[in-house]
Amino acid sequence: MNGGTAGTAGESTMKELIRQARIHQEIAQDLLAKAEEISSAKPDNDSSAEHLVRTRWKFTGRERQVAGLLIGGLSNRRIARSLTISERTVKNHLHSIFCKMGVSDRTQAVIKLMRAS
């Protein structure tokens, strides 16, 4: 075996991993921007997503904040730290959000929220 060939294959794999990481980073940044937009939306802001959240699902202000951070991909712990509430309170808000949306998990909730925007 030629060591140069293995290096090229390894280099190619590394470049692909870096490319994929950049794509994932861009997606994460887009999600975080959307989460920030939703979580910081003022009650009088009548964007389609905010309107759905307020009228269709009737989220409370705190539930809107949790939903926004949920879209951003944050864990319960990170949501709790961001909002300075306990993880148990986050779980309670998520349970309420899931019930109002008619979903059973965070993935389904994120999909519905993303489609609504």
FENRAWO-V866951 format. One record per residue. N is the residue number from 1. RES is the residue in three letters. SS is DSSP state (hx for helix, st for strand, lp for the rest). D_FIRST is the distance of its C-alpha to the first C-alpha in Angstrom with 2 decimals. Layout:
n = (N & N)
res = (RES & RES)
ss = (SS & SS)
d_first = (D_FIRST & D_FIRST)
This chain:
n = (1 & 2 & 3 & 4 & 5 & 6 & 7 & 8 & 9 & 10 & 11 & 12 & 13 & 14 & 15 & 16 & 17 & 18 & 19 & 20 & 21 & 22 & 23 & 24 & 25 & 26 & 27 & 28 & 29 & 30 & 31 & 32 & 33 & 34 & 35 & 36 & 37 & 38 & 39 & 40 & 41 & 42 & 43 & 44 & 45 & 46 & 47 & 48 & 49 & 50 & 51 & 52 & 53 & 54 & 55 & 56 & 57 & 58 & 59 & 60 & 61 & 62 & 63 & 64 & 65 & 66 & 67 & 68 & 69 & 70 & 71 & 72 & 73 & 74 & 75 & 76 & 77 & 78 & 79 & 80 & 81 & 82 & 83 & 84 & 85 & 86 & 87 & 88 & 89 & 90 & 91 & 92 & 93 & 94 & 95 & 96 & 97 & 98 & 99 & 100 & 101 & 102 & 103 & 104 & 105 & 106 & 107 & 108 & 109 & 110 & 111 & 112 & 113 & 114 & 115 & 116 & 117)
res = (MET & ASN & GLY & GLY & THR & ALA & GLY & THR & ALA & GLY & GLU & SER & THR & MET & LYS & GLU & LEU & ILE & ARG & GLN & ALA & ARG & ILE & HIS & GLN & GLU & ILE & ALA & GLN & ASP & LEU & LEU & ALA & LYS & ALA & GLU & GLU & ILE & SER & SER & ALA & LYS & PRO & ASP & ASN & ASP & SER & SER & ALA & GLU & HIS & LEU & VAL & ARG & THR & ARG & TRP & LYS & PHE & THR & GLY & ARG & GLU & ARG & GLN & VAL & ALA & GLY & LEU & LEU & ILE & GLY & GLY & LEU & SER & ASN & ARG & ARG & ILE & ALA & ARG & SER & LEU & THR & ILE & SER & GLU & ARG & THR & VAL & LYS & ASN & HIS & LEU & HIS & SER & ILE & PHE & CYS & LYS & MET & GLY & VAL & SER & ASP & ARG & THR & GLN & ALA & VAL & ILE & LYS & LEU & MET & ARG & ALA & SER)
ss = (lp & lp & hx & hx & hx & hx & hx & hx & hx & hx & hx & hx & hx & hx & hx & hx & hx & hx & hx & hx & hx & hx & hx & hx & hx & hx & hx & hx & hx & hx & hx & hx & hx & hx & hx & hx & hx & hx & hx & lp & lp & lp & lp & lp & lp & lp & lp & hx & hx & hx & hx & hx & hx & hx & hx & hx & lp & lp & lp & lp & hx & hx & hx & hx & hx & hx & hx & hx & hx & hx & hx & lp & lp & lp & lp & hx & hx & hx & hx & hx & hx & hx & hx & lp & lp & lp & hx & hx & hx & hx & hx & hx & hx & hx & hx & hx & hx & hx & hx & hx & hx & lp & lp & lp & lp & hx & hx & hx & hx & hx & hx & hx & hx & hx & hx & hx & lp)
d_first = (0.00 & 3.72 & 6.31 & 8.75 & 7.83 & 8.20 & 11.22 & 12.66 & 12.61 & 14.08 & 16.47 & 17.53 & 18.27 & 20.19 & 22.14 & 23.08 & 24.27 & 26.29 & 27.76 & 28.80 & 30.28 & 32.33 & 33.61 & 34.59 & 36.26 & 38.24 & 39.36 & 40.38 & 42.34 & 44.09 & 45.01 & 46.31 & 48.37 & 49.85 & 50.57 & 52.32 & 54.31 & 55.49 & 56.18 & 58.13 & 60.02 & 63.74 & 66.03 & 67.58 & 64.24 & 64.33 & 60.74 & 59.87 & 57.58 & 60.12 & 62.92 & 61.16 & 60.47 & 64.12 & 65.87 & 63.74 & 62.33 & 64.92 & 62.60 & 64.27 & 63.30 & 61.12 & 59.47 & 58.66 & 57.01 & 55.01 & 54.02 & 52.86 & 50.65 & 49.42 & 48.26 & 46.39 & 44.32 & 45.91 & 46.12 & 49.57 & 49.25 & 48.43 & 51.24 & 53.60 & 52.73 & 53.03 & 56.46 & 57.54 & 58.33 & 57.20 & 54.31 & 56.97 & 58.84 & 55.71 & 55.30 & 58.96 & 58.57 & 55.49 & 57.42 & 60.26 & 57.96 & 56.30 & 59.75 & 61.11 & 58.15 & 58.08 & 54.47 & 53.04 & 50.11 & 48.82 & 46.28 & 49.10 & 51.28 & 48.73 & 48.22 & 52.00 & 52.52 & 49.83 & 51.32 & 54.75 & 53.83)
